[in-house]
Amino acid sequence: MFGQVDNANSSYRFAVYPPSQPGMPWLSVCVGPDGDLVDANSFATCEAAAAATRRAQAFFNVLTAFSQPETGLAA
């Protein structure tokens, strides 16, 4: 599962990675516009990792909407 949140100022990428070997966890990863790791979490199941990734994407969608001058919501 991969995703991306874009606006004029940023591009955050999200991914869920399967275990690389037995006994390893699923990983949910967020990479920021500069290519640096923003967040990574481990999960026992793909479903849990995907759900966490969807929540993070939704959060960044709201965050970027509030930072857009055309919405009238920018600080």
PDB file of N, CA, C and O in Angstrom:
ATOM      1  N   MET A   1       0.847  -1.174   0.000  1.00  0.00           N
ATOM      2  CA  MET A   1       0.000   0.000   0.000  1.00  0.00           C
ATOM      3  C   MET A   1       0.891   1.234   0.000  1.00  0.00           C
ATOM      4  O   MET A   1       1.789   1.364   0.831  1.00  0.00           O
ATOM      5  N   PHE A   2       0.638   2.121  -0.922  1.00  0.00           N
ATOM      6  CA  PHE A   2       1.406   3.354  -1.017  1.00  0.00           C
ATOM      7  C   PHE A   2       0.434   4.515  -1.152  1.00  0.00           C
ATOM      8  O   PHE A   2      -0.680   4.333  -1.643  1.00  0.00           O
ATOM      9  N   GLY A   3       0.833   5.681  -0.734  1.00  0.00           N
ATOM     10  CA  GLY A   3       0.000   6.863  -0.866  1.00  0.00           C
ATOM     11  C   GLY A   3       0.848   8.101  -0.811  1.00  0.00           C
ATOM     12  O   GLY A   3       2.026   8.055  -0.457  1.00  0.00           O
ATOM     13  N   GLN A   4       0.231   9.221  -1.168  1.00  0.00           N
ATOM     14  CA  GLN A   4       0.955  10.482  -1.175  1.00  0.00           C
ATOM     15  C   GLN A   4      -0.023  11.601  -0.895  1.00  0.00           C
ATOM     16  O   GLN A   4      -1.165  11.558  -1.351  1.00  0.00           O
ATOM     17  N   VAL A   5       0.415  12.605  -0.148  1.00  0.00           N
ATOM     18  CA  VAL A   5      -0.350  13.813   0.116  1.00  0.00           C
ATOM     19  C   VAL A   5       0.458  14.963  -0.451  1.00  0.00           C
ATOM     20  O   VAL A   5       1.613  15.164  -0.074  1.00  0.00           O
ATOM     21  N   ASP A   6      -0.149  15.723  -1.361  1.00  0.00           N
ATOM     22  CA  ASP A   6       0.556  16.825  -2.016  1.00  0.00           C
ATOM     23  C   ASP A   6      -0.163  18.145  -1.793  1.00  0.00           C
ATOM     24  O   ASP A   6      -1.390  18.187  -1.697  1.00  0.00           O
ATOM     25  N   ASN A   7       0.590  19.196  -1.712  1.00  0.00           N
ATOM     26  CA  ASN A   7       0.083  20.551  -1.865  1.00  0.00           C
ATOM     27  C   ASN A   7       1.212  21.370  -2.469  1.00  0.00           C
ATOM     28  O   ASN A   7       2.257  20.825  -2.824  1.00  0.00           O
ATOM     29  N   ALA A   8       1.012  22.642  -2.584  1.00  0.00           N
ATOM     30  CA  ALA A   8       2.014  23.481  -3.240  1.00  0.00           C
ATOM     31  C   ALA A   8       3.343  23.512  -2.480  1.00  0.00           C
ATOM     32  O   ALA A   8       4.388  23.788  -3.070  1.00  0.00           O
ATOM     33  N   ASN A   9       3.308  23.232  -1.187  1.00  0.00           N
ATOM     34  CA  ASN A   9       4.510  23.371  -0.376  1.00  0.00           C
ATOM     35  C   ASN A   9       5.141  22.064   0.073  1.00  0.00           C
ATOM     36  O   ASN A   9       6.263  22.069   0.581  1.00  0.00           O
ATOM     37  N   SER A  10       4.450  20.948  -0.102  1.00  0.00           N
ATOM     38  CA  SER A  10       4.996  19.715   0.460  1.00  0.00           C
ATOM     39  C   SER A  10       4.479  18.484  -0.267  1.00  0.00           C
ATOM     40  O   SER A  10       3.492  18.528  -1.000  1.00  0.00           O
ATOM     41  N   SER A  11       5.173  17.406  -0.038  1.00  0.00           N
ATOM     42  CA  SER A  11       4.781  16.117  -0.583  1.00  0.00           C
ATOM     43  C   SER A  11       5.200  15.040   0.413  1.00  0.00           C
ATOM     44  O   SER A  11       6.380  14.710   0.526  1.00  0.00           O
ATOM     45  N   TYR A  12       4.229  14.505   1.124  1.00  0.00           N
ATOM     46  CA  TYR A  12       4.486  13.438   2.092  1.00  0.00           C
ATOM     47  C   TYR A  12       4.106  12.116   1.455  1.00  0.00           C
ATOM     48  O   TYR A  12       3.039  11.999   0.852  1.00  0.00           O
ATOM     49  N   ARG A  13       4.978  11.110   1.585  1.00  0.00           N
ATOM     50  CA  ARG A  13       4.713   9.797   1.001  1.00  0.00           C
ATOM     51  C   ARG A  13       4.538   8.778   2.113  1.00  0.00           C
ATOM     52  O   ARG A  13       5.214   8.825   3.141  1.00  0.00           O
ATOM     53  N   PHE A  14       3.609   7.854   1.881  1.00  0.00           N
ATOM     54  CA  PHE A  14       3.276   6.837   2.864  1.00  0.00           C
ATOM     55  C   PHE A  14       3.405   5.466   2.230  1.00  0.00           C
ATOM     56  O   PHE A  14       3.117   5.288   1.047  1.00  0.00           O
ATOM     57  N   ALA A  15       3.841   4.496   3.026  1.00  0.00           N
ATOM     58  CA  ALA A  15       3.957   3.126   2.520  1.00  0.00           C
ATOM     59  C   ALA A  15       3.778   2.133   3.663  1.00  0.00           C
ATOM     60  O   ALA A  15       4.080   2.424   4.821  1.00  0.00           O
ATOM     61  N   VAL A  16       3.282   0.960   3.306  1.00  0.00           N
ATOM     62  CA  VAL A  16       3.216  -0.170   4.230  1.00  0.00           C
ATOM     63  C   VAL A  16       4.096  -1.255   3.636  1.00  0.00           C
ATOM     64  O   VAL A  16       3.917  -1.658   2.487  1.00  0.00           O
ATOM     65  N   TYR A  17       5.049  -1.724   4.432  1.00  0.00           N
ATOM     66  CA  TYR A  17       5.983  -2.751   3.983  1.00  0.00           C
ATOM     67  C   TYR A  17       5.717  -4.070   4.696  1.00  0.00           C
ATOM     68  O   TYR A  17       5.516  -4.094   5.911  1.00  0.00           O
ATOM     69  N   PRO A  18       5.715  -5.169   3.943  1.00  0.00           N
ATOM     70  CA  PRO A  18       5.517  -6.485   4.566  1.00  0.00           C
ATOM     71  C   PRO A  18       6.770  -6.917   5.327  1.00  0.00           C
ATOM     72  O   PRO A  18       7.853  -6.376   5.106  1.00  0.00           O
ATOM     73  N   PRO A  19       6.619  -7.888   6.217  1.00  0.00           N
ATOM     74  CA  PRO A  19       7.788  -8.396   6.947  1.00  0.00           C
ATOM     75  C   PRO A  19       8.841  -8.932   5.974  1.00  0.00           C
ATOM     76  O   PRO A  19       8.512  -9.612   5.002  1.00  0.00           O
ATOM     77  N   SER A  20      10.093  -8.622   6.243  1.00  0.00           N
ATOM     78  CA  SER A  20      11.171  -9.071   5.366  1.00  0.00           C
ATOM     79  C   SER A  20      11.543 -10.528   5.616  1.00  0.00           C
ATOM     80  O   SER A  20      12.163 -11.177   4.773  1.00  0.00           O
ATOM     81  N   GLN A  21      11.158 -11.029   6.779  1.00  0.00           N
ATOM     82  CA  GLN A  21      11.403 -12.433   7.108  1.00  0.00           C
ATOM     83  C   GLN A  21      10.436 -12.838   8.218  1.00  0.00           C
ATOM     84  O   GLN A  21       9.863 -11.970   8.876  1.00  0.00           O
ATOM     85  N   PRO A  22      10.248 -14.126   8.437  1.00  0.00           N
ATOM     86  CA  PRO A  22       9.329 -14.583   9.486  1.00  0.00           C
ATOM     87  C   PRO A  22       9.690 -13.989  10.849  1.00  0.00           C
ATOM     88  O   PRO A  22      10.860 -13.898  11.218  1.00  0.00           O
ATOM     89  N   GLY A  23       8.664 -13.594  11.572  1.00  0.00           N
ATOM     90  CA  GLY A  23       8.860 -13.020  12.896  1.00  0.00           C
ATOM     91  C   GLY A  23       9.052 -11.515  12.913  1.00  0.00           C
ATOM     92  O   GLY A  23       9.055 -10.906  13.982  1.00  0.00           O
ATOM     93  N   MET A  24       9.213 -10.905  11.743  1.00  0.00           N
ATOM     94  CA  MET A  24       9.366  -9.445  11.659  1.00  0.00           C
ATOM     95  C   MET A  24       7.977  -8.812  11.513  1.00  0.00           C
ATOM     96  O   MET A  24       7.048  -9.470  11.046  1.00  0.00           O
ATOM     97  N   PRO A  25       7.826  -7.535  11.910  1.00  0.00           N
ATOM     98  CA  PRO A  25       6.523  -6.872  11.835  1.00  0.00           C
ATOM     99  C   PRO A  25       6.255  -6.236  10.472  1.00  0.00           C
ATOM    100  O   PRO A  25       7.155  -6.083   9.646  1.00  0.00           O
ATOM    101  N   TRP A  26       4.998  -5.874  10.266  1.00  0.00           N
ATOM    102  CA  TRP A  26       4.620  -4.995   9.155  1.00  0.00           C
ATOM    103  C   TRP A  26       5.051  -3.589   9.548  1.00  0.00           C
ATOM    104  O   TRP A  26       5.031  -3.251  10.732  1.00  0.00           O
ATOM    105  N   LEU A  27       5.442  -2.758   8.576  1.00  0.00           N
ATOM    106  CA  LEU A  27       5.870  -1.391   8.867  1.00  0.00           C
ATOM    107  C   LEU A  27       5.011  -0.379   8.121  1.00  0.00           C
ATOM    108  O   LEU A  27       4.716  -0.546   6.938  1.00  0.00           O
ATOM    109  N   SER A  28       4.622   0.660   8.822  1.00  0.00           N
ATOM    110  CA  SER A  28       3.948   1.816   8.236  1.00  0.00           C
ATOM    111  C   SER A  28       4.953   2.958   8.293  1.00  0.00           C
ATOM    112  O   SER A  28       5.474   3.275   9.362  1.00  0.00           O
ATOM    113  N   VAL A  29       5.229   3.583   7.136  1.00  0.00           N
ATOM    114  CA  VAL A  29       6.299   4.574   7.028  1.00  0.00           C
ATOM    115  C   VAL A  29       5.776   5.851   6.380  1.00  0.00           C
ATOM    116  O   VAL A  29       4.980   5.802   5.442  1.00  0.00           O
ATOM    117  N   CYS A  30       6.235   7.005   6.895  1.00  0.00           N
ATOM    118  CA  CYS A  30       5.945   8.304   6.280  1.00  0.00           C
ATOM    119  C   CYS A  30       7.270   8.998   6.005  1.00  0.00           C
ATOM    120  O   CYS A  30       8.109   9.137   6.895  1.00  0.00           O
ATOM    121  N   VAL A  31       7.448   9.433   4.763  1.00  0.00           N
ATOM    122  CA  VAL A  31       8.661  10.153   4.340  1.00  0.00           C
ATOM    123  C   VAL A  31       8.251  11.573   3.952  1.00  0.00           C
ATOM    124  O   VAL A  31       7.301  11.769   3.195  1.00  0.00           O
ATOM    125  N   GLY A  32       8.973  12.552   4.476  1.00  0.00           N
ATOM    126  CA  GLY A  32       8.658  13.951   4.230  1.00  0.00           C
ATOM    127  C   GLY A  32       9.166  14.462   2.899  1.00  0.00           C
ATOM    128  O   GLY A  32       9.844  13.742   2.167  1.00  0.00           O
ATOM    129  N   PRO A  33       8.835  15.710   2.584  1.00  0.00           N
ATOM    130  CA  PRO A  33       9.211  16.321   1.310  1.00  0.00           C
ATOM    131  C   PRO A  33      10.721  16.329   1.052  1.00  0.00           C
ATOM    132  O   PRO A  33      11.158  16.285  -0.098  1.00  0.00           O
ATOM    133  N   ASP A  34      11.506  16.384   2.117  1.00  0.00           N
ATOM    134  CA  ASP A  34      12.960  16.428   1.968  1.00  0.00           C
ATOM    135  C   ASP A  34      13.588  15.040   1.895  1.00  0.00           C
ATOM    136  O   ASP A  34      14.809  14.914   1.806  1.00  0.00           O
ATOM    137  N   GLY A  35      12.757  13.996   1.933  1.00  0.00           N
ATOM    138  CA  GLY A  35      13.254  12.632   1.855  1.00  0.00           C
ATOM    139  C   GLY A  35      13.612  12.020   3.197  1.00  0.00           C
ATOM    140  O   GLY A  35      14.013  10.858   3.269  1.00  0.00           O
ATOM    141  N   ASP A  36      13.469  12.803   4.263  1.00  0.00           N
ATOM    142  CA  ASP A  36      13.756  12.282   5.598  1.00  0.00           C
ATOM    143  C   ASP A  36      12.568  11.505   6.151  1.00  0.00           C
ATOM    144  O   ASP A  36      11.416  11.786   5.819  1.00  0.00           O
ATOM    145  N   LEU A  37      12.862  10.539   6.987  1.00  0.00           N
ATOM    146  CA  LEU A  37      11.833   9.757   7.639  1.00  0.00           C
ATOM    147  C   LEU A  37      11.101  10.633   8.648  1.00  0.00           C
ATOM    148  O   LEU A  37      11.719  11.231   9.529  1.00  0.00           O
ATOM    149  N   VAL A  38       9.776  10.702   8.511  1.00  0.00           N
ATOM    150  CA  VAL A  38       8.953  11.476   9.437  1.00  0.00           C
ATOM    151  C   VAL A  38       8.467  10.579  10.569  1.00  0.00           C
ATOM    152  O   VAL A  38       8.487  10.971  11.736  1.00  0.00           O
ATOM    153  N   ASP A  39       8.029   9.369  10.216  1.00  0.00           N
ATOM    154  CA  ASP A  39       7.507   8.448  11.213  1.00  0.00           C
ATOM    155  C   ASP A  39       7.540   7.034  10.658  1.00  0.00           C
ATOM    156  O   ASP A  39       7.418   6.824   9.452  1.00  0.00           O
ATOM    157  N   ALA A  40       7.706   6.074  11.545  1.00  0.00           N
ATOM    158  CA  ALA A  40       7.624   4.659  11.199  1.00  0.00           C
ATOM    159  C   ALA A  40       7.120   3.912  12.417  1.00  0.00           C
ATOM    160  O   ALA A  40       7.563   4.159  13.539  1.00  0.00           O
ATOM    161  N   ASN A  41       6.194   3.000  12.190  1.00  0.00           N
ATOM    162  CA  ASN A  41       5.637   2.197  13.273  1.00  0.00           C
ATOM    163  C   ASN A  41       5.520   0.759  12.824  1.00  0.00           C
ATOM    164  O   ASN A  41       5.332   0.479  11.640  1.00  0.00           O
ATOM    165  N   SER A  42       5.633  -0.157  13.781  1.00  0.00           N
ATOM    166  CA  SER A  42       5.512  -1.578  13.470  1.00  0.00           C
ATOM    167  C   SER A  42       4.149  -2.094  13.921  1.00  0.00           C
ATOM    168  O   SER A  42       3.568  -1.601  14.888  1.00  0.00           O
ATOM    169  N   PHE A  43       3.648  -3.108  13.190  1.00  0.00           N
ATOM    170  CA  PHE A  43       2.335  -3.682  13.460  1.00  0.00           C
ATOM    171  C   PHE A  43       2.382  -5.186  13.249  1.00  0.00           C
ATOM    172  O   PHE A  43       3.188  -5.693  12.470  1.00  0.00           O
ATOM    173  N   ALA A  44       1.506  -5.892  13.954  1.00  0.00           N
ATOM    174  CA  ALA A  44       1.451  -7.345  13.848  1.00  0.00           C
ATOM    175  C   ALA A  44       0.761  -7.810  12.564  1.00  0.00           C
ATOM    176  O   ALA A  44       1.024  -8.909  12.077  1.00  0.00           O
ATOM    177  N   THR A  45      -0.127  -6.963  12.016  1.00  0.00           N
ATOM    178  CA  THR A  45      -0.881  -7.369  10.829  1.00  0.00           C
ATOM    179  C   THR A  45      -0.839  -6.288   9.753  1.00  0.00           C
ATOM    180  O   THR A  45      -0.600  -5.112  10.031  1.00  0.00           O
ATOM    181  N   CYS A  46      -1.074  -6.715   8.537  1.00  0.00           N
ATOM    182  CA  CYS A  46      -1.166  -5.769   7.420  1.00  0.00           C
ATOM    183  C   CYS A  46      -2.337  -4.819   7.622  1.00  0.00           C
ATOM    184  O   CYS A  46      -2.231  -3.624   7.348  1.00  0.00           O
ATOM    185  N   GLU A  47      -3.449  -5.355   8.102  1.00  0.00           N
ATOM    186  CA  GLU A  47      -4.648  -4.536   8.301  1.00  0.00           C
ATOM    187  C   GLU A  47      -4.395  -3.405   9.294  1.00  0.00           C
ATOM    188  O   GLU A  47      -4.832  -2.276   9.074  1.00  0.00           O
ATOM    189  N   ALA A  48      -3.696  -3.703  10.376  1.00  0.00           N
ATOM    190  CA  ALA A  48      -3.390  -2.673  11.366  1.00  0.00           C
ATOM    191  C   ALA A  48      -2.448  -1.619  10.791  1.00  0.00           C
ATOM    192  O   ALA A  48      -2.636  -0.428  11.040  1.00  0.00           O
ATOM    193  N   ALA A  49      -1.452  -2.032  10.036  1.00  0.00           N
ATOM    194  CA  ALA A  49      -0.515  -1.092   9.418  1.00  0.00           C
ATOM    195  C   ALA A  49      -1.228  -0.217   8.397  1.00  0.00           C
ATOM    196  O   ALA A  49      -0.998   0.991   8.342  1.00  0.00           O
ATOM    197  N   ALA A  50      -2.091  -0.820   7.592  1.00  0.00           N
ATOM    198  CA  ALA A  50      -2.823  -0.060   6.574  1.00  0.00           C
ATOM    199  C   ALA A  50      -3.779   0.940   7.219  1.00  0.00           C
ATOM    200  O   ALA A  50      -3.911   2.066   6.739  1.00  0.00           O
ATOM    201  N   ALA A  51      -4.445   0.542   8.299  1.00  0.00           N
ATOM    202  CA  ALA A  51      -5.365   1.448   8.993  1.00  0.00           C
ATOM    203  C   ALA A  51      -4.605   2.646   9.568  1.00  0.00           C
ATOM    204  O   ALA A  51      -5.069   3.781   9.460  1.00  0.00           O
ATOM    205  N   ALA A  52      -3.458   2.406  10.168  1.00  0.00           N
ATOM    206  CA  ALA A  52      -2.647   3.496  10.711  1.00  0.00           C
ATOM    207  C   ALA A  52      -2.179   4.431   9.602  1.00  0.00           C
ATOM    208  O   ALA A  52      -2.141   5.647   9.788  1.00  0.00           O
ATOM    209  N   THR A  53      -1.825   3.874   8.459  1.00  0.00           N
ATOM    210  CA  THR A  53      -1.381   4.676   7.321  1.00  0.00           C
ATOM    211  C   THR A  53      -2.524   5.536   6.792  1.00  0.00           C
ATOM    212  O   THR A  53      -2.315   6.705   6.470  1.00  0.00           O
ATOM    213  N   ARG A  54      -3.728   4.974   6.699  1.00  0.00           N
ATOM    214  CA  ARG A  54      -4.889   5.756   6.248  1.00  0.00           C
ATOM    215  C   ARG A  54      -5.181   6.912   7.211  1.00  0.00           C
ATOM    216  O   ARG A  54      -5.507   8.016   6.776  1.00  0.00           O
ATOM    217  N   ARG A  55      -5.066   6.658   8.513  1.00  0.00           N
ATOM    218  CA  ARG A  55      -5.280   7.732   9.491  1.00  0.00           C
ATOM    219  C   ARG A  55      -4.234   8.832   9.339  1.00  0.00           C
ATOM    220  O   ARG A  55      -4.565  10.015   9.420  1.00  0.00           O
ATOM    221  N   ALA A  56      -2.984   8.457   9.122  1.00  0.00           N
ATOM    222  CA  ALA A  56      -1.920   9.446   8.935  1.00  0.00           C
ATOM    223  C   ALA A  56      -2.157  10.261   7.668  1.00  0.00           C
ATOM    224  O   ALA A  56      -1.976  11.479   7.670  1.00  0.00           O
ATOM    225  N   GLN A  57      -2.562   9.596   6.587  1.00  0.00           N
ATOM    226  CA  GLN A  57      -2.849  10.314   5.345  1.00  0.00           C
ATOM    227  C   GLN A  57      -3.996  11.294   5.549  1.00  0.00           C
ATOM    228  O   GLN A  57      -3.934  12.424   5.064  1.00  0.00           O
ATOM    229  N   ALA A  58      -5.032  10.885   6.253  1.00  0.00           N
ATOM    230  CA  ALA A  58      -6.170  11.771   6.518  1.00  0.00           C
ATOM    231  C   ALA A  58      -5.723  12.976   7.335  1.00  0.00           C
ATOM    232  O   ALA A  58      -6.142  14.101   7.062  1.00  0.00           O
ATOM    233  N   PHE A  59      -4.875  12.750   8.337  1.00  0.00           N
ATOM    234  CA  PHE A  59      -4.355  13.843   9.151  1.00  0.00           C
ATOM    235  C   PHE A  59      -3.586  14.843   8.289  1.00  0.00           C
ATOM    236  O   PHE A  59      -3.802  16.049   8.403  1.00  0.00           O
ATOM    237  N   PHE A  60      -2.692  14.353   7.429  1.00  0.00           N
ATOM    238  CA  PHE A  60      -1.909  15.249   6.580  1.00  0.00           C
ATOM    239  C   PHE A  60      -2.790  15.953   5.554  1.00  0.00           C
ATOM    240  O   PHE A  60      -2.503  17.091   5.181  1.00  0.00           O
ATOM    241  N   ASN A  61      -3.858  15.302   5.090  1.00  0.00           N
ATOM    242  CA  ASN A  61      -4.794  15.966   4.175  1.00  0.00           C
ATOM    243  C   ASN A  61      -5.457  17.153   4.861  1.00  0.00           C
ATOM    244  O   ASN A  61      -5.573  18.224   4.265  1.00  0.00           O
ATOM    245  N   VAL A  62      -5.894  16.975   6.106  1.00  0.00           N
ATOM    246  CA  VAL A  62      -6.511  18.069   6.860  1.00  0.00           C
ATOM    247  C   VAL A  62      -5.476  19.148   7.138  1.00  0.00           C
ATOM    248  O   VAL A  62      -5.751  20.335   6.967  1.00  0.00           O
ATOM    249  N   LEU A  63      -4.298  18.743   7.563  1.00  0.00           N
ATOM    250  CA  LEU A  63      -3.229  19.698   7.857  1.00  0.00           C
ATOM    251  C   LEU A  63      -2.897  20.551   6.645  1.00  0.00           C
ATOM    252  O   LEU A  63      -2.769  21.769   6.767  1.00  0.00           O
ATOM    253  N   THR A  64      -2.757  19.937   5.479  1.00  0.00           N
ATOM    254  CA  THR A  64      -2.408  20.705   4.283  1.00  0.00           C
ATOM    255  C   THR A  64      -3.574  21.575   3.833  1.00  0.00           C
ATOM    256  O   THR A  64      -3.354  22.663   3.300  1.00  0.00           O
ATOM    257  N   ALA A  65      -4.818  21.120   4.038  1.00  0.00           N
ATOM    258  CA  ALA A  65      -5.978  21.945   3.680  1.00  0.00           C
ATOM    259  C   ALA A  65      -5.995  23.220   4.523  1.00  0.00           C
ATOM    260  O   ALA A  65      -6.303  24.297   4.013  1.00  0.00           O
ATOM    261  N   PHE A  66      -5.668  23.103   5.797  1.00  0.00           N
ATOM    262  CA  PHE A  66      -5.650  24.272   6.669  1.00  0.00           C
ATOM    263  C   PHE A  66      -4.488  25.197   6.367  1.00  0.00           C
ATOM    264  O   PHE A  66      -4.519  26.359   6.772  1.00  0.00           O
ATOM    265  N   SER A  67      -3.473  24.730   5.677  1.00  0.00           N
ATOM    266  CA  SER A  67      -2.321  25.580   5.376  1.00  0.00           C
ATOM    267  C   SER A  67      -2.452  26.270   4.013  1.00  0.00           C
ATOM    268  O   SER A  67      -1.573  27.039   3.624  1.00  0.00           O
ATOM    269  N   GLN A  68      -3.540  26.001   3.290  1.00  0.00           N
ATOM    270  CA  GLN A  68      -3.740  26.592   1.976  1.00  0.00           C
ATOM    271  C   GLN A  68      -4.393  27.970   2.095  1.00  0.00           C
ATOM    272  O   GLN A  68      -5.464  28.087   2.689  1.00  0.00           O
ATOM    273  N   PRO A  69      -3.772  29.012   1.544  1.00  0.00           N
ATOM    274  CA  PRO A  69      -4.343  30.364   1.642  1.00  0.00           C
ATOM    275  C   PRO A  69      -5.734  30.476   1.023  1.00  0.00           C
ATOM    276  O   PRO A  69      -6.563  31.244   1.513  1.00  0.00           O
ATOM    277  N   GLU A  70      -6.005  29.722  -0.050  1.00  0.00           N
ATOM    278  CA  GLU A  70      -7.285  29.844  -0.729  1.00  0.00           C
ATOM    279  C   GLU A  70      -8.455  29.320   0.096  1.00  0.00           C
ATOM    280  O   GLU A  70      -9.605  29.614  -0.230  1.00  0.00           O
ATOM    281  N   THR A  71      -8.197  28.554   1.155  1.00  0.00           N
ATOM    282  CA  THR A  71      -9.286  28.058   2.003  1.00  0.00           C
ATOM    283  C   THR A  71      -9.756  29.112   2.980  1.00  0.00           C
ATOM    284  O   THR A  71     -10.846  29.005   3.542  1.00  0.00           O
ATOM    285  N   GLY A  72      -8.935  30.134   3.185  1.00  0.00           N
ATOM    286  CA  GLY A  72      -9.256  31.141   4.160  1.00  0.00           C
ATOM    287  C   GLY A  72      -8.970  30.674   5.581  1.00  0.00           C
ATOM    288  O   GLY A  72      -9.328  31.354   6.543  1.00  0.00           O
ATOM    289  N   LEU A  73      -8.335  29.531   5.715  1.00  0.00           N
ATOM    290  CA  LEU A  73      -8.078  28.970   7.036  1.00  0.00           C
ATOM    291  C   LEU A  73      -6.633  29.118   7.469  1.00  0.00           C
ATOM    292  O   LEU A  73      -6.288  28.766   8.598  1.00  0.00           O
ATOM    293  N   ALA A  74      -5.777  29.636   6.590  1.00  0.00           N
ATOM    294  CA  ALA A  74      -4.359  29.756   6.925  1.00  0.00           C
ATOM    295  C   ALA A  74      -4.173  30.781   8.038  1.00  0.00           C
ATOM    296  O   ALA A  74      -4.906  31.767   8.123  1.00  0.00           O
ATOM    297  N   ALA A  75      -3.196  30.535   8.875  1.00  0.00           N
ATOM    298  CA  ALA A  75      -2.916  31.461   9.986  1.00  0.00           C
ATOM    299  C   ALA A  75      -2.240  32.710   9.496  1.00  0.00           C
ATOM    300  O   ALA A  75      -1.931  33.598  10.292  1.00  0.00           O
TER     301      ALA A  75
END
